[in-house]
Amino acid sequence: MFMVRKLNYTRNIGIMAHIDAGKTTTTERILYYTGVNYRMGEVHDGAATMDWMKQEQERGITITSAATTTKWNYKNESYKINIIDTPGHVDFTVEVERSLRVLDGAIALFCAVGGVEPQSETVWRQADNYKVPRISFVNKMDRVGADFFRVVSQIKEQLGMNAVPLQLPIGEEEKFVGVIDLIEEKAYKWDEESSGMKYEEIPIPNEMLPQVSKYRMELIEGCAEESDELLEKFMTDSDSISKDEMIEIIRQATLNKRITPVLCGSAFKNKGVQLLLDAVVKFLPSPVEVDSIKGIDPKTEKQETREADVNGPFAALAFKIATDPYVGKLAFFRVYSGQLKAGSYVYNVSSGKKERISRILQMHANKQNALDCIYAGDIGAAVGFKNINTGDTLTDEKHPVLLESIDFPEPVISIAVEPKTQADIDQLSMALNKLAEEDPTFKVKIDKDSGQTILSGMGELHLEILLDRIKREFKVECNQGEPQVAYKEAIVESAEHREIYKKQTGGKGKFADIVFQIEPSDEDILGLQFFNKVKGGNIPTEFISSVEKGFKKAMANGPLAGFPVNSLKITLLDGSYHSVDSDAFAFELAAQIGFKNACKKAKSVLLEPVMKLEVVTPEAYLGDVTGDLNRRRGQLEGIGTRANMQIVKAKVPMAEMFGYVTHLRTLSSGRASSSLEFSHYEEVPKGKVDDVLYKVYGIKLQ
C-alpha cells in the first residue's frame, strides 16, 4: 500500500516548446523554488543547471534533454516530480521524441508574444502521437507585445485543442504583476525582492471583476457539461459546484486529452512558477493513472501489458544513451513495472543478452546520486551496459516482453570529414561510434567509391554541434567538406524483369534465375515490401530469404547515382535453380544485379528533402523576403501577421537553404528570423537533376 501511495504522489513530466519560449528558465525557477538549487542559473549567463554542455552555455540553447528530480509540497503532501527539459531547436527533435515516449504528462510552454510557433506545432503533434496529457503555460507575459488571449485562441485554432484558461494575467508587458486564479477566485502578486520566492494574495482589481466573472462562469459551464450530476447542480444553482469538484472534472478532462488548462506568468521575472507546480500536481497524471504499457512476448508473439506495480515483473525502456567521462556509458531508462536493485542482472530483450547493472543513478542534469533500488514509475540511469541502444527493452529474464521502440526521422544533410592527422584516425572512429550510439538521428557511413567518412544529421546546427563535440570531448581536429543534401532515389513505374546469374569457373559454378515485378511501394510504407509468389518449388524455400536480402542490400545504392532507395515493392514471380551450382549467395547476387537492371525499366528519379520554412519579418522587408524565396524554388503557402510582424510560410528545397540564416539577417538588417523543419521528399525537377548532381557530387548523368 505504501508503494502504491508513493506512485500516486509521483509525476513524470517534460517541458516542451519552440526555441526561446523559456523552457530552461522555467526549469531553473522550478529547481530554485523547490529547494534543489540555492541560486538561479540564467541561460543568458551560461549558468543554467540544465544546460550543462559547453555548447549549450555558449549558444544559450538546449541541445540535449536533461533529467532531474525534485519535490513539491501541495496541501501538506510531498510530491516527487521527475522533469525532463527538452530542446526547442528543430535539429534536436529526436530529444523531444524520446523524452515524450517515456513521460506521463507535459508542460507546453508558449511565448506570450510569439504564440504558437512552428516548433510548438511539431512538439504538440509528437505529444499527440504518444497520447501525453499536457497543461499550457503562457510565458514571458512581461514582454512588449504580450497577449494572453491571442495565444489561447491560437492554441484552439492552430493546434485544434480546447484551451481552457484557469488564470487571467493582472496587467501585461511591463505592467504584468501577477495572476488571478479563476477556480479559487483569488489574485496573487509576486514579491520582487525575494526573487519571486514569496507571493501574496491581493484583492482582485475592480476593473477586472467583470472579466473574472465572465471567464469563471465559462469555466463552471464547461465543468458542468462534463458530468450529468454537475449539470443538474448547475441548472439549480451555478454557485453550488464546489472548487474541489471543478478541480476533479478539469483533471479528468486533461487526462483524457479533451482540454489543456492554460496558465500564465513570466519565469524570468519569477512570476507564476509556484502555481504552475501546483497545476502539475493537480492536473497531470501519476504513473498509475496512465494506460498500462503494452508489449509483445518474444516467445509467444502475443500482446502483453505491464501495470505500474512495484511488485510486478521488471520492465523498462532505455530512451537515451549518453557517454559520461567518469562512469562511461550511461543508459537512461523509464521503469514501467517492478523494481531493479543495483548489482542485479537485466535481460535486454532487443539484443537477447543478459547484462549486469553495476550502479543505478538518479540524475540531476550531469550530476548523479547513487540509488540502491529503482521502482516502477521512476526515471533513472544505469551504468554497466556493454551493449545497449536507444529504444531497447530491459526486463526480468523470466518474464520478457518487447515494448514498442521509438521511431526516429531520417537525416536530411551530410558532410564529409577526415582527421587532420593520420594519428587521429582511430580516435575519430571511436568518437563517431560513441556519438552515433547517443543520437539515433546521427548516421555515419563510409563512401564506397571515395573512401570518405560521411556524417548525416538533421540540419547544419546539428552537425556543427557534433563536430564541436568531437573536437572538445575527444580532442580530434577534423577537416570537413561543404554540407550536402541527403538525396534519395525512387522508381515511379512498374516493370517485370528476369535476371539470370551464371558464373562458371574450374570448380563449382554459380547459377540463379529469378523473375520479379518491381514497383513503387504502397503509400507511406518505408523499406522493402517483399512478396513471394513462386509456385511448384521452382526456387527452393531456403533461397527465397536470400533473394529478399539481396534486394534490401541493393536499396542502399540506387541505380541513378548511388543514393539510397527508401521504399520499394518487389513481387517474386518465378525462377529456376541448378541442383549443383545454385546456392544462397548466387540468389542474393542475382537480386542485387536484377535490381539495378529492373530500375532502368521502371524509371528512376532523384528525390530531394523539402523543408517547411517560417520567416518572421517586419513588413518593410516582406517583398525582399518573398522575392528571395521565389529565387530559391520556394512555394509560398501563406502570409499572416503576429504581434505587428509578417509571418511568411513556405516549402523550400533543402538544397537552396544553406547559409539562409546569415543571408536573411543581411536582407532584413538583422530584424527577421526563421525556423526550418523537414516536411517531405519530392522529385527534383527535370531541369535541375543534371545541375544538382554535377554541382554537388561531380556526377554527369548519361
C-alpha positions as CSV (number, residue, x, y, z in Angstrom):
1,M,0.0,0.0,0.0
2,F,2.9,2.4,0.8
3,M,4.4,1.9,-2.7
4,V,1.0,2.5,-4.4
5,R,0.6,5.6,-2.3
6,K,4.1,6.7,-3.3
7,L,3.3,6.2,-7.0
8,N,0.2,8.4,-6.7
9,Y,2.5,11.1,-5.5
10,T,4.9,10.9,-8.4
11,R,4.8,12.9,-11.6
12,N,6.9,12.3,-14.7
13,I,6.8,15.5,-16.8
14,G,8.6,17.2,-19.7
15,I,8.8,20.8,-20.7
16,M,8.4,21.3,-24.4
17,A,8.2,24.4,-26.7
18,H,9.6,26.3,-29.6
19,I,13.1,27.6,-29.3
20,D,13.4,30.6,-26.9
21,A,10.0,30.2,-25.3
22,G,11.7,29.9,-21.9
23,K,11.8,26.1,-21.1
24,T,15.2,26.1,-19.4
25,T,14.5,29.3,-17.5
26,T,11.2,27.8,-16.2
27,T,13.0,24.6,-15.2
28,E,15.7,26.7,-13.4
29,R,12.9,28.5,-11.4
30,I,11.3,25.2,-10.5
31,L,14.6,23.9,-9.1
32,Y,15.0,27.1,-7.2
33,Y,11.5,27.2,-5.7
34,T,11.6,23.5,-4.8
35,G,14.9,24.0,-3.0
36,V,17.1,21.9,-5.3
37,N,19.2,24.9,-6.3
38,Y,20.1,27.7,-3.9
39,R,20.7,30.2,-6.7
40,M,19.0,30.7,-10.0
41,G,21.0,29.9,-13.1
42,E,20.4,32.1,-16.1
43,V,20.5,30.9,-19.7
44,H,21.9,34.2,-21.0
45,D,24.8,34.0,-18.4
46,G,25.6,30.4,-19.4
47,A,24.9,29.3,-15.8
48,A,21.7,27.3,-16.2
49,T,21.9,23.9,-14.4
50,M,20.1,22.0,-17.1
51,D,22.2,23.5,-19.9
52,W,25.4,21.8,-18.7
53,M,27.1,21.2,-22.0
54,K,29.7,23.8,-23.1
55,Q,28.0,24.2,-26.4
56,E,24.6,24.9,-24.7
57,Q,26.2,27.5,-22.4
58,E,27.9,29.3,-25.3
59,R,24.8,29.4,-27.6
60,G,22.2,29.9,-24.9
61,I,20.1,27.0,-26.3
62,T,19.3,23.5,-25.1
63,I,20.8,20.7,-27.2
64,T,20.3,17.5,-25.1
65,S,17.4,16.7,-22.9
66,A,18.4,16.8,-19.3
67,A,16.7,14.9,-16.5
68,T,16.3,16.0,-12.9
69,T,14.2,15.1,-9.8
70,T,12.7,17.4,-7.3
71,K,10.0,17.5,-4.6
72,W,7.0,19.9,-4.3
73,N,4.7,20.3,-1.3
74,Y,1.0,20.8,-2.1
75,K,-1.7,20.7,0.6
76,N,0.8,19.3,3.2
77,E,1.7,16.3,0.9
78,S,5.1,15.9,-0.7
79,Y,5.1,15.1,-4.4
80,K,8.1,13.7,-6.3
81,I,8.5,15.3,-9.8
82,N,10.8,13.9,-12.4
83,I,11.4,16.6,-15.0
84,I,12.9,16.4,-18.5
85,D,13.9,19.7,-20.1
86,T,13.9,19.2,-23.8
87,P,15.4,21.3,-26.7
88,G,13.3,23.6,-28.8
89,H,15.5,23.7,-31.9
90,V,14.1,21.5,-34.7
91,D,17.6,19.9,-35.4
92,F,17.3,18.2,-31.9
93,T,13.7,17.0,-32.4
94,V,14.9,13.5,-31.5
95,E,15.5,14.6,-27.9
96,V,11.8,15.6,-27.6
97,E,10.6,12.4,-29.3
98,R,12.4,10.1,-27.0
99,S,11.5,12.1,-23.9
100,L,7.8,12.1,-24.7
101,R,7.9,8.3,-25.3
102,V,8.6,7.8,-21.5
103,L,6.7,10.7,-19.9
104,D,3.2,10.7,-18.4
105,G,2.5,14.4,-18.8
106,A,4.0,17.6,-20.2
107,I,4.0,21.4,-19.8
108,A,3.6,23.1,-23.2
109,L,5.3,26.5,-23.0
110,F,4.2,29.3,-25.3
111,C,5.8,32.8,-25.6
112,A,3.2,35.4,-24.9
113,V,4.5,37.4,-27.9
114,G,5.3,34.6,-30.4
115,G,2.3,32.4,-29.5
116,V,2.1,29.1,-31.4
117,E,5.3,28.9,-33.4
118,P,6.4,26.2,-35.9
119,Q,8.3,24.0,-33.4
120,S,5.3,24.4,-30.9
121,E,3.2,22.6,-33.5
122,T,5.8,19.9,-34.1
123,V,6.2,19.0,-30.4
124,W,2.4,19.2,-29.9
125,R,2.0,16.6,-32.7
126,Q,4.6,14.4,-31.1
127,A,2.8,14.6,-27.8
128,D,-0.4,13.7,-29.6
129,N,1.3,10.6,-31.1
130,Y,2.3,9.4,-27.6
131,K,-1.1,10.4,-26.1
132,V,0.6,12.6,-23.5
133,P,-1.8,14.9,-21.5
134,R,-0.5,18.5,-21.2
135,I,-1.1,21.8,-19.4
136,S,-0.1,25.0,-21.2
137,F,1.9,27.9,-19.7
138,V,1.9,31.3,-21.5
139,N,5.4,32.6,-20.5
140,K,7.0,36.0,-21.0
141,M,3.9,38.0,-20.0
142,D,6.2,40.9,-19.2
143,R,7.5,41.2,-22.8
144,V,6.4,44.1,-25.1
145,G,3.6,42.7,-27.3
146,A,2.5,40.0,-24.8
147,D,-1.2,39.0,-25.4
148,F,-2.5,36.1,-23.3
149,F,-5.9,35.8,-25.1
150,R,-4.3,35.8,-28.5
151,V,-2.2,32.8,-27.5
152,V,-5.2,31.0,-26.1
153,S,-7.1,31.4,-29.4
154,Q,-4.0,30.3,-31.4
155,I,-3.9,27.0,-29.3
156,K,-7.5,26.4,-30.2
157,E,-7.2,27.3,-33.9
158,Q,-3.7,26.1,-34.8
159,L,-3.4,23.1,-32.5
160,G,-7.1,22.1,-32.5
161,M,-7.1,21.8,-28.7
162,N,-9.8,23.1,-26.4
163,A,-7.6,25.6,-24.4
164,V,-9.3,26.4,-21.0
165,P,-7.8,29.5,-19.1
166,L,-7.6,28.7,-15.4
167,Q,-5.8,32.0,-14.8
168,L,-6.0,35.6,-16.0
169,P,-3.0,37.9,-16.1
170,I,-3.0,41.1,-14.0
171,G,-1.6,43.6,-16.4
172,E,0.5,42.9,-19.5
173,E,4.0,43.8,-20.7
174,E,5.9,45.9,-18.1
175,K,2.7,46.3,-16.0
176,F,2.4,42.5,-15.5
177,V,2.4,42.0,-11.7
178,G,0.5,38.7,-11.0
179,V,-2.3,36.4,-11.9
180,I,-5.9,35.7,-10.9
181,D,-6.8,32.1,-10.1
182,L,-10.3,31.5,-11.6
183,I,-11.1,28.4,-9.6
184,E,-10.1,29.9,-6.2
185,E,-11.3,33.5,-7.2
186,K,-8.1,34.8,-5.7
187,A,-5.4,37.2,-7.0
188,Y,-1.7,36.8,-6.4
189,K,1.2,39.2,-6.6
190,W,4.8,38.2,-6.6
191,D,7.4,39.9,-4.4
192,E,10.3,41.3,-6.5
193,E,12.8,41.5,-3.6
194,S,12.7,37.7,-2.8
195,S,13.2,36.8,-6.5
196,G,9.6,35.6,-6.6
197,M,10.1,33.1,-3.7
198,K,7.3,34.9,-1.8
199,Y,3.9,35.9,-3.2
200,E,0.9,37.3,-1.5
201,E,-2.8,37.2,-2.0
202,I,-4.3,40.6,-3.0
203,P,-7.8,41.8,-3.8
204,I,-8.9,41.3,-7.4
205,P,-8.6,44.7,-9.1
206,N,-12.0,46.3,-9.5
207,E,-11.6,46.9,-13.3
208,M,-11.1,43.1,-13.8
209,L,-14.1,41.9,-11.8
210,P,-16.4,41.7,-14.9
211,Q,-13.7,39.8,-16.9
212,V,-13.1,37.4,-14.0
213,S,-16.8,36.8,-13.6
214,K,-17.2,36.0,-17.3
215,Y,-14.3,33.6,-17.6
216,R,-15.2,31.9,-14.3
217,M,-18.8,31.3,-15.5
218,E,-17.4,29.8,-18.7
219,L,-15.2,27.5,-16.6
220,I,-18.1,26.4,-14.4
221,E,-20.3,25.8,-17.5
222,G,-17.5,23.7,-19.1
223,C,-17.2,21.6,-15.9
224,A,-21.0,21.1,-15.7
225,E,-21.1,19.8,-19.3
226,E,-18.6,17.1,-18.3
227,S,-20.9,15.5,-15.8
228,D,-24.7,14.8,-15.6
229,E,-24.6,15.3,-11.8
230,L,-22.8,18.6,-12.0
231,L,-25.1,19.8,-14.9
232,E,-28.1,19.1,-12.6
233,K,-26.4,21.1,-9.8
234,F,-25.5,23.9,-12.3
235,M,-29.1,24.2,-13.5
236,T,-30.4,24.5,-9.9
237,D,-27.6,26.9,-8.7
238,S,-24.4,27.6,-10.6
239,D,-22.6,28.6,-7.4
240,S,-23.3,25.1,-5.8
241,I,-20.4,23.5,-7.8
242,S,-17.5,23.3,-5.3
243,K,-13.9,24.1,-6.1
244,D,-12.8,20.5,-5.5
245,E,-15.5,19.3,-7.9
246,M,-14.2,21.7,-10.5
247,I,-10.5,20.6,-10.0
248,E,-11.6,16.9,-10.3
249,I,-13.5,17.5,-13.5
250,I,-10.7,19.6,-15.1
251,R,-8.2,16.9,-14.1
252,Q,-10.3,14.1,-15.8
253,A,-10.8,16.2,-18.9
254,T,-7.0,16.9,-19.0
255,L,-6.1,13.2,-18.5
256,N,-8.5,12.3,-21.3
257,K,-6.8,14.9,-23.5
258,R,-10.1,16.7,-24.2
259,I,-8.7,20.0,-22.8
260,T,-5.5,21.7,-22.0
261,P,-5.7,24.0,-18.9
262,V,-3.9,27.4,-19.6
263,L,-1.9,29.3,-17.0
264,C,0.4,32.3,-17.4
265,G,3.4,34.0,-15.9
266,S,6.9,35.2,-16.5
267,A,9.6,32.7,-15.5
268,F,12.4,35.1,-16.0
269,K,10.7,37.7,-13.8
270,N,9.9,35.0,-11.2
271,K,6.1,35.2,-11.5
272,G,3.7,32.2,-11.8
273,V,6.0,29.2,-11.4
274,Q,4.7,28.1,-8.0
275,L,1.1,28.0,-9.3
276,L,2.4,26.1,-12.3
277,L,3.8,23.4,-10.0
278,D,0.5,23.2,-8.1
279,A,-1.2,22.7,-11.5
280,V,1.3,19.8,-12.4
281,V,0.2,18.1,-9.2
282,K,-3.5,18.8,-9.6
283,F,-4.0,18.1,-13.3
284,L,-1.2,15.8,-14.7
285,P,-1.3,12.0,-14.2
286,S,0.7,9.8,-11.8
287,P,2.2,6.6,-13.2
288,V,-0.9,4.6,-12.1
289,E,-3.3,6.9,-14.0
290,V,-1.9,6.4,-17.4
291,D,-2.7,3.4,-19.7
292,S,-0.7,0.2,-18.9
293,I,2.3,-0.2,-21.2
294,K,1.8,-2.8,-24.0
295,G,4.4,-5.1,-25.5
296,I,4.9,-8.4,-27.3
297,D,6.1,-11.6,-25.6
298,P,9.1,-12.6,-27.8
299,K,8.4,-16.3,-27.3
300,T,4.6,-16.5,-28.0
301,E,4.4,-13.2,-30.0
302,K,1.2,-12.4,-28.1
303,Q,0.5,-9.0,-26.7
304,E,1.1,-8.4,-23.0
305,T,0.6,-5.5,-20.7
306,R,2.7,-4.3,-17.7
307,E,0.9,-2.4,-14.9
308,A,2.6,0.3,-12.9
309,D,3.1,-2.1,-10.0
310,V,6.4,-2.3,-8.0
311,N,5.6,-6.0,-7.2
312,G,5.1,-6.9,-10.9
313,P,7.8,-8.3,-13.2
314,F,10.5,-5.8,-14.1
315,A,10.1,-3.9,-17.4
316,A,11.8,-0.7,-18.5
317,L,12.6,1.2,-21.7
318,A,16.1,2.7,-22.4
319,F,15.2,6.1,-24.0
320,K,18.7,7.7,-24.1
321,I,22.3,6.7,-24.2
322,A,25.0,9.1,-23.0
323,T,28.7,9.0,-22.6
324,D,30.0,10.2,-19.2
325,P,33.7,11.0,-18.8
326,Y,33.8,9.5,-15.3
327,V,31.4,6.5,-15.4
328,G,31.4,5.6,-19.1
329,K,28.2,4.6,-20.9
330,L,25.0,5.8,-19.2
331,A,21.6,4.3,-20.2
332,F,18.7,6.5,-19.2
333,F,15.6,4.4,-18.7
334,R,12.0,4.6,-17.5
335,V,10.7,1.7,-15.2
336,Y,7.2,0.8,-16.1
337,S,6.8,-2.2,-13.8
338,G,8.6,-4.0,-11.0
339,Q,11.9,-2.9,-9.4
340,L,15.6,-3.1,-10.0
341,K,18.4,-3.4,-7.5
342,A,21.9,-2.1,-8.1
343,G,24.2,-5.1,-8.9
344,S,21.5,-7.3,-10.3
345,Y,21.1,-8.6,-13.8
346,V,18.6,-7.5,-16.5
347,Y,17.7,-9.1,-19.8
348,N,17.9,-6.9,-22.9
349,V,15.0,-8.3,-25.0
350,S,16.1,-6.2,-28.1
351,S,19.6,-7.7,-28.2
352,G,18.8,-11.1,-26.5
353,K,21.6,-10.6,-24.0
354,K,21.8,-10.6,-20.2
355,E,23.7,-7.8,-18.6
356,R,24.7,-6.8,-15.0
357,I,23.8,-3.3,-13.8
358,S,26.7,-2.2,-11.6
359,R,25.2,1.1,-10.5
360,I,21.8,2.9,-10.6
361,L,21.8,6.7,-10.6
362,Q,19.2,9.4,-10.1
363,M,20.2,12.2,-12.5
364,H,20.3,15.9,-11.8
365,A,21.4,17.4,-15.2
366,N,25.0,16.0,-15.5
367,K,25.3,15.2,-11.7
368,Q,24.4,11.8,-10.2
369,N,23.1,10.4,-7.0
370,A,23.6,6.7,-6.4
371,L,20.4,4.6,-5.7
372,D,20.2,1.1,-4.1
373,C,17.0,0.3,-5.9
374,I,14.7,1.9,-8.5
375,Y,10.9,1.3,-8.7
376,A,8.0,1.3,-11.2
377,G,7.1,4.9,-12.3
378,D,10.6,6.2,-11.9
379,I,13.2,7.5,-14.3
380,G,16.9,6.8,-13.7
381,A,20.2,5.9,-15.4
382,A,22.2,2.7,-15.2
383,V,26.0,2.0,-15.5
384,G,27.4,-1.3,-16.6
385,F,25.9,-2.0,-20.1
386,K,28.3,-3.3,-22.7
387,N,25.8,-3.3,-25.5
388,I,22.6,-1.2,-25.4
389,N,20.9,1.1,-27.9
390,T,18.2,3.8,-27.7
391,G,14.8,2.1,-27.6
392,D,15.9,-1.2,-26.1
393,T,13.6,-3.0,-23.7
394,L,15.0,-4.2,-20.4
395,T,13.2,-6.9,-18.4
396,D,13.3,-9.7,-15.9
397,E,14.7,-12.8,-17.7
398,K,11.8,-15.0,-16.7
399,H,9.2,-12.5,-17.9
400,P,10.5,-11.0,-21.2
401,V,8.3,-8.5,-23.1
402,L,9.3,-6.4,-26.0
403,L,8.0,-2.8,-25.7
404,E,7.3,-0.6,-28.7
405,S,10.5,1.1,-29.7
406,I,11.0,4.7,-30.8
407,D,10.8,5.8,-34.4
408,F,13.3,8.5,-35.5
409,P,13.3,10.8,-38.6
410,E,15.8,10.3,-41.4
411,P,18.7,12.7,-41.7
412,V,18.5,15.4,-44.4
413,I,22.0,16.8,-44.6
414,S,25.5,15.3,-44.9
415,I,29.2,16.3,-44.8
416,A,32.4,14.5,-45.4
417,V,35.1,14.6,-42.6
418,E,38.6,13.4,-42.1
419,P,41.1,13.8,-39.2
420,K,43.8,16.5,-39.7
421,T,46.4,13.9,-38.8
422,Q,46.7,10.2,-39.6
423,A,47.4,9.5,-35.9
424,D,43.8,10.6,-35.1
425,I,42.0,8.1,-37.4
426,D,41.3,5.5,-34.7
427,Q,40.3,8.3,-32.2
428,L,37.8,9.8,-34.8
429,S,36.3,6.4,-35.4
430,M,35.8,5.8,-31.7
431,A,34.3,9.3,-31.3
432,L,31.8,8.8,-34.2
433,N,30.7,5.4,-32.8
434,K,30.0,6.9,-29.3
435,L,28.1,9.9,-30.8
436,A,26.1,7.6,-33.1
437,E,25.2,5.5,-30.0
438,E,23.9,8.6,-28.2
439,D,22.0,10.1,-31.1
440,P,19.9,7.9,-33.4
441,T,19.4,10.7,-36.0
442,F,23.2,10.9,-36.5
443,K,24.4,8.5,-39.1
444,V,28.0,7.6,-40.2
445,K,28.9,5.8,-43.3
446,I,32.0,5.2,-45.5
447,D,31.5,6.1,-49.1
448,K,32.5,3.0,-51.1
449,D,33.8,5.0,-54.2
450,S,35.7,7.8,-52.5
451,G,36.5,6.1,-49.1
452,Q,35.4,9.3,-47.4
453,T,33.6,9.3,-44.0
454,I,30.2,10.8,-44.4
455,L,28.2,12.2,-41.5
456,S,24.5,12.8,-41.8
457,G,22.2,14.7,-39.5
458,M,19.0,16.8,-39.1
459,G,20.5,20.2,-40.0
460,E,23.5,22.5,-40.2
461,L,23.4,23.2,-36.5
462,H,23.1,19.5,-35.6
463,L,26.3,18.7,-37.5
464,E,28.1,21.8,-36.3
465,I,27.4,20.8,-32.6
466,L,28.6,17.2,-33.2
467,L,31.8,18.3,-34.9
468,D,32.4,20.7,-31.9
469,R,31.9,17.8,-29.5
470,I,34.4,15.7,-31.5
471,K,37.0,18.5,-31.1
472,R,36.3,19.2,-27.4
473,E,35.4,15.9,-25.9
474,F,37.5,13.6,-28.0
475,K,40.4,16.0,-28.8
476,V,40.2,15.3,-32.6
477,E,40.7,18.1,-35.1
478,C,38.8,17.5,-38.4
479,N,38.8,18.8,-41.9
480,Q,35.3,19.0,-43.3
481,G,33.7,19.3,-46.7
482,E,30.8,21.6,-47.6
483,P,27.4,20.4,-46.3
484,Q,25.5,18.3,-48.9
485,V,21.8,17.4,-49.2
486,A,20.8,13.8,-48.3
487,Y,19.1,12.9,-51.6
488,K,17.2,9.7,-52.2
489,E,16.1,7.8,-55.2
490,A,12.8,6.2,-56.1
491,I,11.1,4.4,-59.0
492,V,7.9,5.8,-60.4
493,E,6.7,3.0,-62.8
494,S,6.2,-0.8,-62.6
495,A,8.3,-3.3,-64.6
496,E,8.8,-7.0,-64.9
497,H,12.3,-8.4,-65.2
498,R,14.2,-11.7,-65.5
499,E,17.7,-11.9,-64.1
500,I,19.9,-14.9,-64.8
501,Y,23.2,-15.0,-62.9
502,K,25.7,-17.6,-64.3
503,K,29.3,-18.0,-63.4
504,Q,31.4,-21.0,-64.4
505,T,34.9,-21.5,-63.1
506,G,37.1,-24.5,-62.9
507,G,35.2,-26.0,-59.9
508,K,31.6,-25.5,-58.8
509,G,29.8,-22.7,-60.7
510,K,27.1,-20.2,-59.7
511,F,23.6,-20.2,-61.0
512,A,20.4,-18.3,-60.1
513,D,17.4,-17.3,-62.1
514,I,14.7,-15.0,-60.8
515,V,11.6,-13.4,-62.4
516,F,10.2,-10.5,-60.4
517,Q,8.0,-7.4,-60.6
518,I,9.4,-4.1,-59.3
519,E,7.1,-1.2,-58.5
520,P,6.7,1.8,-56.1
521,S,5.7,0.7,-52.6
522,D,2.3,1.3,-51.2
523,E,1.7,4.8,-49.8
524,D,3.6,5.7,-46.5
525,I,5.4,2.3,-46.3
526,L,9.1,2.6,-45.9
527,G,11.7,-0.1,-46.6
528,L,11.2,-3.2,-48.8
529,Q,7.8,-4.8,-49.3
530,F,8.6,-8.3,-50.4
531,F,6.0,-10.8,-51.7
532,N,6.8,-14.4,-52.7
533,K,4.5,-15.8,-55.4
534,V,6.8,-18.6,-56.7
535,K,4.9,-21.9,-57.2
536,G,5.8,-25.5,-57.6
537,G,9.2,-25.2,-55.8
538,N,10.8,-23.5,-58.9
539,I,13.0,-21.7,-56.3
540,P,13.7,-23.7,-53.1
541,T,12.3,-22.1,-50.0
542,E,15.7,-21.7,-48.4
543,F,16.8,-19.3,-51.3
544,I,13.8,-17.0,-51.0
545,S,15.2,-15.2,-48.0
546,S,18.5,-14.7,-49.9
547,V,16.6,-13.0,-52.7
548,E,14.9,-10.7,-50.2
549,K,18.3,-10.0,-48.6
550,G,19.8,-9.1,-52.0
551,F,17.1,-6.6,-52.7
552,K,17.5,-5.0,-49.3
553,K,21.2,-4.6,-49.8
554,A,20.8,-3.2,-53.3
555,M,18.4,-0.5,-52.0
556,A,21.3,1.2,-50.2
557,N,22.8,2.3,-53.5
558,G,20.2,3.4,-56.1
559,P,20.9,2.9,-59.9
560,L,20.8,6.6,-60.8
561,A,23.7,8.0,-58.7
562,G,24.1,5.7,-55.7
563,F,21.7,7.4,-53.3
564,P,19.5,5.1,-51.1
565,V,16.1,3.9,-52.3
566,N,13.8,4.5,-49.3
567,S,10.8,2.4,-50.4
568,L,10.2,-0.4,-52.9
569,K,7.8,-3.2,-53.6
570,I,9.1,-6.5,-55.1
571,T,7.0,-9.5,-56.0
572,L,9.0,-12.6,-56.8
573,L,7.0,-14.4,-59.6
574,D,9.1,-17.3,-60.8
575,G,12.6,-18.6,-61.4
576,S,14.7,-21.7,-61.6
577,Y,17.8,-23.2,-60.0
578,H,20.6,-25.7,-60.6
579,S,20.9,-28.7,-58.3
580,V,24.7,-28.3,-58.0
581,D,25.6,-24.7,-58.9
582,S,22.8,-22.8,-57.1
583,D,23.3,-21.5,-53.6
584,A,22.1,-18.8,-51.3
585,F,24.8,-16.3,-52.3
586,A,24.1,-16.8,-56.1
587,F,20.4,-15.8,-55.5
588,E,21.5,-12.8,-53.4
589,L,23.7,-11.6,-56.2
590,A,21.1,-12.2,-58.8
591,A,18.7,-9.9,-56.8
592,Q,21.3,-7.2,-56.5
593,I,22.1,-7.2,-60.2
594,G,18.5,-7.6,-61.2
595,F,17.5,-4.6,-59.0
596,K,19.9,-2.3,-61.0
597,N,18.7,-3.6,-64.4
598,A,15.0,-3.5,-63.5
599,C,15.2,0.1,-62.2
600,K,16.2,1.2,-65.6
601,K,12.9,-0.1,-67.0
602,A,10.9,1.3,-64.0
603,K,12.3,4.8,-64.5
604,S,14.4,6.0,-61.5
605,V,14.0,9.6,-60.2
606,L,16.0,11.7,-57.8
607,L,14.2,12.9,-54.6
608,E,15.3,15.9,-52.5
609,P,14.2,16.9,-49.0
610,V,11.8,19.8,-48.9
611,M,11.7,21.9,-45.7
612,K,8.8,23.7,-44.1
613,L,10.0,27.3,-43.5
614,E,8.5,30.1,-41.4
615,V,10.0,33.6,-41.6
616,V,9.0,36.3,-39.1
617,T,9.9,39.7,-40.6
618,P,8.9,43.4,-40.3
619,E,6.6,44.5,-43.1
620,A,9.2,46.7,-44.7
621,Y,11.3,43.6,-45.7
622,L,8.3,41.4,-46.8
623,G,8.9,41.9,-50.6
624,D,12.6,41.2,-50.3
625,V,12.0,38.0,-48.3
626,T,9.3,36.6,-50.6
627,G,11.4,37.5,-53.7
628,D,14.4,35.7,-52.3
629,L,12.3,32.6,-51.5
630,N,11.0,32.6,-55.1
631,R,14.6,32.5,-56.3
632,R,15.2,29.6,-54.0
633,R,12.5,27.5,-55.7
634,G,10.2,28.2,-52.7
635,Q,6.4,27.7,-52.8
636,L,4.7,30.3,-50.7
637,E,1.8,28.8,-48.6
638,G,0.6,31.9,-46.8
639,I,1.4,35.3,-45.3
640,G,-0.1,36.3,-41.9
641,T,0.5,38.7,-39.0
642,R,1.7,38.1,-35.5
643,A,2.4,40.9,-33.0
644,N,3.0,43.6,-35.7
645,M,5.3,41.2,-37.7
646,Q,4.6,39.5,-41.0
647,I,4.7,35.6,-41.0
648,V,5.7,34.0,-44.2
649,K,5.1,30.3,-44.6
650,A,6.7,28.4,-47.4
651,K,8.1,25.0,-48.6
652,V,11.6,25.2,-49.9
653,P,14.1,22.5,-51.1
654,M,16.9,21.9,-48.6
655,A,19.4,22.3,-51.4
656,E,18.5,26.0,-51.6
657,M,18.7,26.7,-47.8
658,F,22.4,26.5,-47.0
659,G,23.5,29.8,-45.3
660,Y,19.9,31.1,-45.3
661,V,20.0,32.4,-41.7
662,T,23.0,34.7,-42.5
663,H,21.5,35.8,-45.8
664,L,18.2,36.6,-44.1
665,R,20.0,38.8,-41.5
666,T,21.6,40.8,-44.2
667,L,18.4,41.1,-46.1
668,S,16.5,42.4,-43.1
669,S,19.2,44.4,-41.3
670,G,19.1,41.6,-38.6
671,R,15.4,42.1,-37.8
672,A,13.9,38.9,-39.4
673,S,14.2,35.4,-38.0
674,S,13.4,32.0,-39.5
675,S,12.8,28.4,-38.5
676,L,13.2,25.3,-40.7
677,E,11.7,21.9,-40.3
678,F,11.7,18.8,-42.5
679,S,8.5,18.3,-44.5
680,H,8.8,15.6,-47.1
681,Y,10.8,14.3,-50.1
682,E,9.9,15.5,-53.5
683,E,11.1,14.7,-57.1
684,V,13.9,17.0,-58.2
685,P,12.6,19.0,-61.3
686,K,14.0,17.5,-64.6
687,G,15.9,20.6,-65.5
688,K,17.7,20.5,-62.2
689,V,18.8,16.9,-61.9
690,D,22.0,17.2,-64.0
691,D,22.9,20.5,-62.4
692,V,22.4,19.2,-58.8
693,L,24.4,16.0,-59.3
694,Y,27.2,17.7,-61.1
695,K,27.4,20.7,-58.8
696,V,27.3,18.6,-55.6
697,Y,28.9,15.3,-56.5
698,G,30.7,15.8,-59.8
699,I,28.4,13.2,-61.4
700,K,27.3,13.6,-65.0
701,L,24.2,11.5,-65.9
702,Q,24.2,9.7,-69.2
